[in-house]
Amino acid sequence: MNIYDLKFPSDADVTGEEAARFRQSSPAERLRAIRSALAAGAVLIARSPKREFIEAYRQRQEELGREAITRFVVRHAGTP
């Protein structure tokens, strides 16, 4: 077999297959998968040499999200 004959799926194909499997999962399985991904991310952040930067960035993004929601509510529903 020639190594150039190998065909790898595109990233879009792989992502589509994973999304289809996720949609076929039960709600409990979906929650487990989401929690697992979040836990893995937390471990990576905890072990990262850039942990302080990541935490500050995450916190700032949360603040920006809260500000955006507040602006949306004020614009569409009056005062919060």
C-alpha positions, 0 to 999 in steps of 0.5 A, a space after each residue: 500500500 502506498 502512503 499517498 493512497 490514504 484518505 483522511 476525512 475532512 474536519 467538517 465530516 468528522 464534526 458532522 459525525 460527532 454532532 450526529 452522535 451527540 444529537 442521538 444521545 439521551 439528555 443524560 448522556 449529553 449532560 455527561 458529555 458536556 460536563 466531561 468536556 468542561 471538567 477536562 478544560 478546567 484541568 487544562 487551565 489548572 495545569 497551564 502556566 498561563 492560568 492567571 491570564 486565562 482566568 482573568 480573560 474568562 472573568 472579563 468575558 463573563 463581565 462583557 456577557 453580563 453587560 451585553 445582557 443588561 444593555 439588551 434588557 434595557 433596550 427591549 424591556 426598559 430598566 432592569 
